[in-house]
Amino acid sequence: MYHTLDEFLQTWKHESEGTQRIMDALTDDSLKQEVAKDHRTLGQLAWHIVTSLHEMLSRTGLRFEAAQHESQQPSSAKEIAESYRQASSSMVAAIKEQWTDETLKEVHDMYGQQWPNYVTLSIIVDHQIHHRGQMTILMRQAGLRVPGMYGPSREEWQDAGMEPPAL
């Protein structure tokens, strides 16, 4: 739960930087990677994270420029990564300009439920982390190098000349 905008913004800075590293590691070919038929591909998951920022926060009345939920997924990994960078930056600027600590207590209809803005912000962070985890599995299946999130990835351990932790 966030009591102040600064609490959220500190968390968002850390988490969005991790998500940006994931987005930046994608390749055009990897976007087609799927875990199973009728499930989201790596590209669809990435684009879902991008468009969810505006989709969720626009329900609170926050106004900012970002890819719309219904928009077509780009075929370029670079374009998806840049769209995330832009959406995140615009969202942060809008929060700083349009909200105060008191705004966190305002309640809005979110998918048939009443959520205070502090809950919506928590869910946006958790939602991003959830899908980022799915993406790392698909990235490994696609043969991509996975960046570390809360510590070094296997590849980063090896780059440092160390043995990755035992399985």
C-alpha positions in Angstrom: 0.0 0.0 0.0 1.3 3.4 -0.9 0.8 6.3 1.5 2.5 8.9 -0.6 3.2 9.4 -4.3 6.9 9.3 -3.5 6.6 5.8 -2.2 5.0 4.7 -5.4 7.4 6.6 -7.6 10.4 5.0 -5.9 9.0 1.5 -6.4 8.0 2.3 -10.0 11.5 3.6 -10.8 13.1 0.3 -9.7 10.5 -2.0 -11.3 10.1 -0.1 -14.5 13.9 -0.1 -15.0 13.8 -3.9 -14.7 10.9 -4.1 -17.1 12.8 -1.8 -19.5 15.8 -4.2 -19.4 13.5 -7.1 -20.3 11.9 -5.1 -23.2 15.3 -4.0 -24.5 16.5 -7.6 -24.6 13.8 -8.7 -27.0 14.4 -9.4 -30.6 12.0 -9.2 -33.5 12.2 -13.0 -33.9 11.6 -13.7 -30.2 8.3 -11.9 -30.3 6.7 -15.0 -31.8 7.8 -17.3 -29.0 4.9 -19.1 -27.4 4.6 -21.4 -24.5 1.6 -23.2 -26.0 -1.1 -22.7 -28.6 -3.8 -20.2 -27.6 -1.6 -18.5 -25.1 0.0 -15.1 -25.4 3.3 -15.0 -27.3 6.3 -13.1 -25.9 5.4 -10.2 -28.1 1.8 -10.2 -26.9 2.9 -10.3 -23.3 5.3 -7.4 -23.9 2.6 -5.3 -25.7 0.1 -6.1 -22.9 2.4 -4.6 -20.3 2.8 -1.5 -22.5 -0.9 -1.0 -23.1 -2.0 -1.9 -19.6 -0.5 1.3 -18.1 -2.9 3.5 -20.0 -5.8 1.1 -19.9 -5.7 0.8 -16.1 -4.8 4.3 -15.1 -7.2 6.0 -17.5 -10.0 4.4 -15.5 -8.9 6.7 -12.6 -9.1 9.8 -14.7 -5.4 10.1 -15.1 -4.6 11.7 -18.5 -1.5 10.9 -20.4 -0.3 9.8 -23.8 0.5 6.1 -24.3 -0.4 3.2 -26.5 -4.1 2.3 -26.3 -5.2 -1.2 -25.1 -6.8 -1.9 -28.5 -3.8 -0.8 -30.6 -2.1 -3.3 -32.8 1.1 -4.9 -31.5 4.2 -3.7 -33.4 6.3 -6.3 -35.1 9.4 -4.6 -34.0 10.9 -5.4 -30.6 12.6 -2.0 -30.6 9.2 -0.2 -31.1 7.7 -2.2 -28.2 10.6 -1.3 -25.9 10.4 2.4 -26.9 6.6 2.4 -26.4 7.1 1.1 -22.9 9.7 3.7 -22.2 7.3 6.4 -23.5 4.2 5.1 -21.6 6.1 4.8 -18.3 7.6 8.2 -18.6 4.3 9.8 -19.6 2.5 8.0 -16.7 5.0 9.2 -14.2 4.8 12.8 -15.4 1.0 12.7 -15.3 1.0 11.3 -11.8 3.4 14.1 -10.6 1.3 16.8 -12.4 -2.3 15.6 -11.7 -2.2 13.7 -8.4 -1.3 14.5 -4.8 -0.9 12.2 -1.8 -4.6 12.8 -1.1 -5.5 11.5 -4.6 -4.2 8.1 -3.6 -7.4 7.7 -1.4 -9.8 8.4 -4.2 -11.9 5.4 -5.3 -12.8 4.5 -8.8 -14.7 1.7 -10.5 -12.1 -0.9 -11.7 -13.6 -3.8 -13.5 -16.8 -3.8 -11.4 -15.0 -3.2 -8.1 -14.2 -0.1 -6.1 -10.4 0.4 -5.8 -8.7 3.3 -4.1 -5.9 4.7 -6.4 -3.3 3.3 -4.0 -4.6 -0.2 -4.7 -4.6 0.5 -8.5 -1.0 1.5 -8.3 -0.1 -1.6 -6.3 -1.8 -3.8 -8.8 -0.1 -2.1 -11.8 3.3 -2.9 -10.2 2.3 -6.5 -9.4 0.7 -7.0 -12.8 3.9 -5.9 -14.5 6.0 -8.2 -12.3 3.7 -11.1 -13.0 3.9 -10.8 -16.8 7.6 -10.0 -16.6 8.2 -13.4 -15.0 6.2 -15.1 -17.8 8.4 -13.2 -20.3 11.6 -14.4 -18.8 10.6 -18.1 -19.4 9.7 -17.4 -23.0 12.9 -15.4 -23.4 14.9 -18.5 -22.3 12.9 -20.7 -24.7 13.7 -18.2 -27.5 17.4 -18.4 -26.6 17.7 -14.8 -25.4 19.9 -13.6 -22.6 17.7 -12.8 -19.5 18.7 -9.7 -17.5 18.8 -10.0 -13.7 15.9 -8.4 -11.9 16.5 -8.8 -8.1 20.0 -10.1 -8.4 22.2 -11.5 -11.1 20.8 -13.8 -13.8 22.6 -17.0 -14.6 24.4 -15.3 -17.5 25.4 -12.4 -15.3 26.9 -14.8 -12.7 28.9 -16.4 -15.5 30.0 -13.1 -16.9 31.4 -12.2 -13.5 33.5 -15.5 -13.6 31.4 -17.1 -10.8 29.5 -20.3 -10.7 25.7 -19.7 -10.7 24.0 -21.0 -7.6 23.3 -24.8 -7.7 20.0 -25.9 -9.1 
